[in-house]
Amino acid sequence: MGNFTILDHLEDLHPGDQQLVQAAVKATANAYAPYSQFHVGTALLLDNGVIVTGANQENAAYPSCMCAERVAIYAATAQYPGMTIRKLAVVALRGGVAPVVSAASCGPCRQVMLEFEHRQGSPIEVVFLAPDNRWVKTPTAASLLPFAFSKDNL
């Protein structure tokens, strides 16, 4: 637990991580968020160097919504089967406009990230903005969910 790095500014992130964050910001334009006005974008980097993005998609029947993280992960695995996800960045814009605001992944998204991490047998780094406006970088999705549910618990 507590396995993460805190960085004060976006510029303090590795240039590749900054590129991923910028792709996630761009992805927020594809969010459908008429109810929450919380536009979330995710960008993930695959082993082959491809960046896949996703944006949250809301629905009047709330359980039918899909978070940006899962949209990106499912799209990546559908379009690039067998490709390893190396890292993932998550950002949000209130009302769809800058500045970027804090957006930590929800529990179901953390569980999905962890499951994919286990499936591929290698870690997924995660980057997001914390409520104190500092960037958080975790070396693994497991860092976000220390007491995770797993098939080993069945």
C-alpha positions as a Markdown table, in Angstrom:
| # | Residue | x | y | z |
|---|---|---|---|---|
| 1 | Met | 0.0 | 0.0 | 0.0 |
| 2 | Gly | 1.1 | 3.6 | -0.6 |
| 3 | Asn | 3.0 | 2.4 | -3.7 |
| 4 | Phe | 2.9 | 5.6 | -5.8 |
| 5 | Thr | 4.8 | 8.8 | -6.7 |
| 6 | Ile | 3.5 | 12.3 | -6.2 |
| 7 | Leu | 4.6 | 15.0 | -8.7 |
| 8 | Asp | 3.8 | 18.7 | -8.3 |
| 9 | His | 3.4 | 19.6 | -11.9 |
| 10 | Leu | 2.5 | 18.0 | -15.2 |
| 11 | Glu | 6.0 | 19.0 | -16.4 |
| 12 | Asp | 7.5 | 16.8 | -13.7 |
| 13 | Leu | 6.1 | 13.7 | -15.4 |
| 14 | His | 8.2 | 11.8 | -18.0 |
| 15 | Pro | 7.6 | 13.2 | -21.5 |
| 16 | Gly | 5.9 | 10.0 | -22.6 |
| 17 | Asp | 3.5 | 10.3 | -19.6 |
| 18 | Gln | 2.8 | 14.0 | -20.5 |
| 19 | Gln | 1.9 | 12.9 | -24.0 |
| 20 | Leu | -0.5 | 10.3 | -22.6 |
| 21 | Val | -2.1 | 12.9 | -20.3 |
| 22 | Gln | -2.5 | 15.2 | -23.3 |
| 23 | Ala | -4.2 | 12.4 | -25.3 |
| 24 | Ala | -6.5 | 11.8 | -22.4 |
| 25 | Val | -7.4 | 15.5 | -22.3 |
| 26 | Lys | -8.2 | 15.4 | -26.0 |
| 27 | Ala | -10.3 | 12.4 | -25.5 |
| 28 | Thr | -12.6 | 14.3 | -23.1 |
| 29 | Ala | -14.1 | 16.0 | -26.2 |
| 30 | Asn | -15.7 | 12.6 | -27.0 |
| 31 | Ala | -17.4 | 12.3 | -23.6 |
| 32 | Tyr | -21.2 | 12.2 | -23.4 |
| 33 | Ala | -21.9 | 13.7 | -20.0 |
| 34 | Pro | -25.2 | 15.6 | -20.1 |
| 35 | Tyr | -26.1 | 14.6 | -16.5 |
| 36 | Ser | -22.8 | 15.0 | -14.6 |
| 37 | Gln | -21.1 | 17.5 | -16.8 |
| 38 | Phe | -17.9 | 15.7 | -15.8 |
| 39 | His | -16.0 | 14.9 | -19.0 |
| 40 | Val | -13.5 | 12.1 | -18.4 |
| 41 | Gly | -10.9 | 11.0 | -20.9 |
| 42 | Thr | -8.5 | 8.1 | -20.7 |
| 43 | Ala | -5.5 | 7.3 | -22.9 |
| 44 | Leu | -3.6 | 4.1 | -22.7 |
| 45 | Leu | -0.3 | 3.0 | -24.2 |
| 46 | Leu | 0.1 | -0.4 | -25.7 |
| 47 | Asp | 3.3 | -2.3 | -26.2 |
| 48 | Asn | 3.3 | -1.6 | -29.9 |
| 49 | Gly | 3.4 | 2.1 | -29.2 |
| 50 | Val | -0.3 | 2.7 | -30.1 |
| 51 | Ile | -2.3 | 5.1 | -27.9 |
| 52 | Val | -5.9 | 4.1 | -27.5 |
| 53 | Thr | -8.4 | 6.6 | -25.9 |
| 54 | Gly | -11.8 | 6.4 | -24.3 |
| 55 | Ala | -14.3 | 8.9 | -22.9 |
| 56 | Asn | -17.1 | 8.4 | -20.4 |
| 57 | Gln | -20.6 | 7.7 | -21.8 |
| 58 | Glu | -23.5 | 8.5 | -19.6 |
| 59 | Asn | -27.1 | 7.2 | -19.9 |
| 60 | Ala | -30.4 | 8.2 | -18.2 |
| 61 | Ala | -30.4 | 4.7 | -16.8 |
| 62 | Tyr | -27.3 | 5.3 | -14.7 |
| 63 | Pro | -26.1 | 1.7 | -14.3 |
| 64 | Ser | -25.8 | 1.7 | -18.1 |
| 65 | Cys | -23.1 | 4.3 | -18.1 |
| 66 | Met | -19.5 | 3.4 | -18.9 |
| 67 | Cys | -16.4 | 5.1 | -17.5 |
| 68 | Ala | -13.6 | 6.3 | -19.8 |
| 69 | Glu | -11.1 | 3.8 | -18.4 |
| 70 | Arg | -13.3 | 0.8 | -19.3 |
| 71 | Val | -14.1 | 2.3 | -22.7 |
| 72 | Ala | -10.4 | 2.6 | -23.5 |
| 73 | Ile | -9.4 | -0.8 | -22.1 |
| 74 | Tyr | -12.2 | -2.7 | -23.9 |
| 75 | Ala | -11.6 | -0.8 | -27.2 |
| 76 | Ala | -7.8 | -1.6 | -27.0 |
| 77 | Thr | -8.4 | -5.3 | -26.4 |
| 78 | Ala | -11.0 | -5.5 | -29.1 |
| 79 | Gln | -8.8 | -3.7 | -31.7 |
| 80 | Tyr | -5.4 | -5.1 | -30.6 |
| 81 | Pro | -6.0 | -8.5 | -29.1 |
| 82 | Gly | -3.1 | -9.9 | -27.2 |
| 83 | Met | -1.3 | -6.5 | -27.0 |
| 84 | Thr | -0.1 | -5.5 | -23.5 |
| 85 | Ile | -1.3 | -2.3 | -21.9 |
| 86 | Arg | 1.8 | -0.5 | -20.5 |
| 87 | Lys | 0.3 | 2.6 | -18.9 |
| 88 | Leu | -2.9 | 4.5 | -18.6 |
| 89 | Ala | -3.7 | 8.2 | -17.9 |
| 90 | Val | -7.0 | 9.5 | -16.6 |
| 91 | Val | -8.2 | 13.2 | -16.7 |
| 92 | Ala | -11.4 | 15.1 | -16.3 |
| 93 | Leu | -12.8 | 18.5 | -17.2 |
| 94 | Arg | -15.8 | 20.0 | -15.5 |
| 95 | Gly | -18.4 | 21.0 | -18.1 |
| 96 | Gly | -15.9 | 19.9 | -20.7 |
| 97 | Val | -13.6 | 22.9 | -20.3 |
| 98 | Ala | -10.1 | 23.4 | -18.9 |
| 99 | Pro | -8.6 | 23.2 | -16.4 |
| 100 | Val | -8.1 | 19.5 | -15.7 |
| 101 | Val | -9.6 | 18.5 | -12.4 |
| 102 | Ser | -9.0 | 15.5 | -10.1 |
| 103 | Ala | -10.3 | 12.2 | -11.4 |
| 104 | Ala | -9.3 | 9.0 | -9.7 |
| 105 | Ser | -10.7 | 5.8 | -11.2 |
| 106 | Cys | -13.8 | 4.4 | -9.5 |
| 107 | Gly | -13.8 | 0.9 | -7.9 |
| 108 | Pro | -15.2 | -1.0 | -10.9 |
| 109 | Cys | -12.6 | 0.6 | -13.2 |
| 110 | Arg | -9.8 | -0.3 | -10.8 |
| 111 | Gln | -11.0 | -3.9 | -10.6 |
| 112 | Val | -11.1 | -4.1 | -14.5 |
| 113 | Met | -7.6 | -2.6 | -14.7 |
| 114 | Leu | -6.4 | -5.1 | -12.1 |
| 115 | Glu | -8.0 | -8.0 | -14.0 |
| 116 | Phe | -6.3 | -6.9 | -17.2 |
| 117 | Glu | -3.0 | -6.5 | -15.4 |
| 118 | His | -3.3 | -10.1 | -14.1 |
| 119 | Arg | -4.4 | -11.4 | -17.6 |
| 120 | Gln | -1.4 | -9.9 | -19.3 |
| 121 | Gly | 1.1 | -10.8 | -16.6 |
| 122 | Ser | 2.6 | -7.4 | -16.4 |
| 123 | Pro | 1.9 | -4.1 | -14.6 |
| 124 | Ile | -0.1 | -1.2 | -15.9 |
| 125 | Glu | 1.2 | 2.2 | -14.7 |
| 126 | Val | -1.6 | 4.7 | -13.9 |
| 127 | Val | -1.4 | 8.5 | -13.9 |
| 128 | Phe | -4.1 | 10.8 | -12.6 |
| 129 | Leu | -4.5 | 14.2 | -11.0 |
| 130 | Ala | -5.2 | 14.1 | -7.2 |
| 131 | Pro | -7.6 | 16.4 | -5.4 |
| 132 | Asp | -4.6 | 18.6 | -4.2 |
| 133 | Asn | -3.7 | 19.3 | -7.9 |
| 134 | Arg | -0.6 | 17.1 | -7.9 |
| 135 | Trp | -0.1 | 14.2 | -10.2 |
| 136 | Val | -0.1 | 10.7 | -8.9 |
| 137 | Lys | 1.8 | 7.9 | -10.7 |
| 138 | Thr | 1.4 | 4.3 | -9.6 |
| 139 | Pro | 3.6 | 1.5 | -10.9 |
| 140 | Thr | 0.7 | -0.9 | -11.1 |
| 141 | Ala | -3.1 | -1.0 | -11.2 |
| 142 | Ala | -2.8 | -3.2 | -8.0 |
| 143 | Ser | -1.5 | -0.1 | -6.2 |
| 144 | Leu | -4.9 | 1.4 | -6.6 |
| 145 | Leu | -6.8 | -1.5 | -5.1 |
| 146 | Pro | -4.7 | -3.2 | -2.4 |
| 147 | Phe | -7.5 | -5.5 | -1.2 |
| 148 | Ala | -8.8 | -6.5 | -4.6 |
| 149 | Phe | -11.2 | -9.2 | -5.4 |
| 150 | Ser | -9.7 | -11.9 | -7.5 |
| 151 | Lys | -10.5 | -15.3 | -9.0 |
| 152 | Asp | -8.0 | -16.7 | -6.4 |
| 153 | Asn | -10.5 | -15.7 | -3.7 |
| 154 | Leu | -13.2 | -17.9 | -5.1 |
